[in-house]
């Protein structure tokens, strides 16, 4: 009997992951990593301890809570705040998965004598003929979470189970209902766990010692002033609502220039880019892609993968050129690459968006 540590958030997905593994005969131990505490003392949506504890009790498995608040603040929240202040659009989940969740789950697996760890992500871990590990997209694309997992290391993947890759959300809820798991109908969280109301600017403003960028100009692509913005932390690339400027037709945030304190606006067609440049790459299915590699690339979570070519351009950077232009790529987000069998090739952080 293999012993497995299941990361339990308090939601239905991790609860069903633990249930399925126990049904398969694993010796299951539930673990919740407490990563964030709200000003009122509440937990984030990724670590709702009471619900996780109740689920573990109903499944009759041991349960532990481990504190990671200071590490999470240092490795996830601080970089998130810094990125917004530099005009970037960060995705903290991709950092958290490798640096906090898997790092700490595997640490506690070693302490508790477990063989592997498991999560409720909608994805599947696969080992390729070349001996490397990667993740395959979920069978039901609407719940696929591989975009958030591309930074996991080979060591982390080699000791990871993801039992939900072949299930739909409705099937997972039905399993939970049949098993008597109380969180079967619990709603999914749609926001970042430490900004539950989606108010990034307010969250950043509340950070001790952080000075928010001042108001500045909205400009068009030629530098013509279109109006005044409230500070660059209030905007993300692709945003249309809440701009407070009337141009006669819908305008979108095309670029955030922190150096000039300007927010560049454009029409929908102006947000289509032909290429992006990426750095800080992590490759899964191959150790390195060589000079050029065909793939299908995604530049935002939930976007459809588009045919593209990855090319090494030196200095550890890669250019991703799309067969047809894509919309709303943003510096700070990730470009993630797949092969023809929906397996992750790798990914990296977007450093530049090339429109022409």
Secondary structure, DSSP 8 states (H G I E B T S, - for coil): --EEEEE--SSHHHHHHHHHHHHTT-EEEEEEEE--B-TTS-B-TT--HHHHHHHHHHHT-EEEEEE-HHHHIIIIIHHHHHHHHTT----HHHHHIIIIIIHHHHHHHHHHT-SEEE---SEEEEE-TTS-EEEEE-SSGGG--GGGGTT--HHHHHTEE-TTTT--HHHHHHHHHHHT-GGGG-----S-TT-TT--HHHHHHTSTT------EEEE-TT--EEEEES-GGG--TT--TT-----SS--EEEEEETTTTEEEEE-GGGGEEEEEEEEEEEESSSS---SEEEEEEESSTT---EEEEEEEEETTEEEEEEEEEEE---TTSEEEEE-TTSBEEEEEEEEEEE--
